[in-house]
Amino acid sequence: MAAGTLRVVCYLNQFFGQLGGEEKAGVGPQVVDGAVGAARAVQQALGDAGTVVATVICGDNYAAEQAERATAELVSLVAAARPDLLVAGPAFLAGRYGVACGALCVAAQAELKIATVTGMHAENPGVELYRRQVYVVQTGAEATRMLPEVQRLVALGLKLARGEAIGAPAAHGYFARGVTRNIVAGANAADRAVAMLLDKLAGRAFTTEVPRPAFPPVAAPRLVKTLAGATIALVTDGGLVPRGNPDGIEALNATRYGAYSIEGKSSLDAAQYDNPHRGYDTTWVKQDPHRLVPVDVARELEQSGAIGKLHETIYSTVGVATTLAQSARMGREIAEKLRAAGVDAVILTST
Amino acid sequence: MTPVAVMVGANRIVSAAGIIHPLGSADLSPEDEKALRRRIVEQALQALRTEVAKPTVFGRE
């Protein structure tokens, strides 16, 4: 190999690695010398800049069903080929493949300290899972334009492997990684905003500098049980905590939540509670915590039989400047605990 | 804050008594305040039993 050329390893699933279709999805990790299957397109895109020294292949089901084991095995196969760059996929819209590509890239970056790049369609679940940690180049849904798509992966991968500066997501066609970087703009914000508005009014294409987060729709299950037969839980993002804030829930940008027992309590004693929330004036809910978490009336409704049972644990966090990712994680964890405890429905009080 | 709740896709939203005391009001007598709270909680319970297809705000009365 000529001096200055890079050693590249490709990762492919069983289909793109030409082992077979769905019937071969269970095959475990294996390695082939040089470029096979879709890795040939990578070699073609690399030209003289690098050599595909090995192609690592794994079945989609094997990678999905025993993800940790598969990733560990794949990393050691990649390591044995001593690459400077790992090109995973592109996975297009194939979900299992995309997740496997993302997981392998993350592990290879962390354990082998090598550059990695992958490619997927915007709706591949691997994008949302890994775009913050891995450069994921946006591709079409299907492999109909393999070579031009691979050329974009390789172009970015070469820059990464050479330690060159990486431009904005739009410049290289990768999914935003949630990284904010200072740049010197050609015009001030007012000029840019007016230019954008003029483009919008004229029906011309324009690119926002602050994309709004996407909120995918959430299915709305209805409480099918009667209220008299249902267990109801109280949850809040208004910051109620026991005095002393034992879980150290942050005053803003929270990453933690607390689970607090109300067993045996028909009401909340203000002296036993506190509130670290820095996003609103907490004077009134400190005077009377029921103004945030209505344990008193919920207990009455329980005793009168209007609801079957009030869940004996309340969950609380601070919802101010909390990132969407942290909110989603905490919500998921709380929901899992509530479901495991047999809770049928939740009243979440928010400030 | 109900427009924010709609924007982020919360499905059943009950309009409550304000940001600083969603389930109470320091301006009311203790009895009236608790009655207000009870109405809001009962509204939430009814909302849970109501079929919705998109983010829906349930009024307080």
Contacts between the chains, C-beta under 8 A, distances in Angstrom:
chain1	res1	chain2	res2	distance
A	215	B	7	7.0
A	215	B	8	4.9
A	215	B	9	4.6
A	216	B	9	7.4
A	217	B	9	5.8
A	217	B	54	7.8
A	218	B	9	5.4
A	218	B	11	6.5
A	220	B	11	3.6
A	220	B	12	6.9
A	220	B	52	5.0
A	220	B	53	7.2
A	220	B	54	8.0
A	222	B	48	7.5
A	222	B	49	6.7
A	222	B	50	7.0
A	222	B	51	5.2
A	222	B	52	7.7
A	223	B	48	4.2
A	223	B	49	5.2
A	227	B	45	5.5
A	227	B	48	7.7
A	227	B	49	6.7
A	232	B	45	7.3
A	232	B	48	8.0
A	238	B	22	7.1
A	280	B	19	5.2
A	280	B	20	5.5
A	281	B	20	5.2
A	282	B	20	7.7
A	283	B	20	7.4
A	284	B	20	5.2
A	284	B	21	4.3
A	284	B	24	7.0
A	284	B	26	5.3
A	285	B	20	7.4
A	285	B	21	6.0
A	285	B	24	7.9
A	287	B	26	7.2
A	288	B	24	6.2
A	290	B	23	6.5
A	290	B	24	6.3
A	290	B	34	7.8
A	290	B	37	6.4
A	291	B	21	3.9
A	291	B	22	7.1
A	291	B	23	5.4
A	291	B	24	3.2
A	291	B	25	7.8
A	291	B	33	7.9
A	291	B	37	7.6
A	292	B	21	7.3
A	292	B	22	6.5
A	292	B	23	6.4
A	293	B	23	7.6
A	294	B	23	4.9
A	294	B	37	5.2
A	294	B	40	7.5
A	294	B	41	5.2
A	296	B	34	6.8
A	296	B	37	7.5
A	297	B	34	6.6
A	297	B	37	5.3
A	297	B	38	4.5
A	297	B	41	5.2
A	298	B	41	6.3
A	300	B	38	7.5
A	301	B	38	7.9
A	301	B	41	6.9
A	301	B	42	7.6
A	301	B	45	7.5
A	306	B	42	7.9
A	306	B	45	7.5
A	307	B	45	6.7
A	345	B	48	4.7
A	347	B	41	6.7
A	347	B	44	4.7
A	347	B	45	7.6
A	347	B	48	7.8
A	349	B	16	7.3
A	349	B	22	5.4
A	349	B	23	6.1
A	350	B	1	6.8
A	350	B	5	7.2
A	350	B	22	6.8
A	351	B	1	7.6
A	351	B	19	5.1
A	351	B	20	7.2
A	351	B	22	5.9
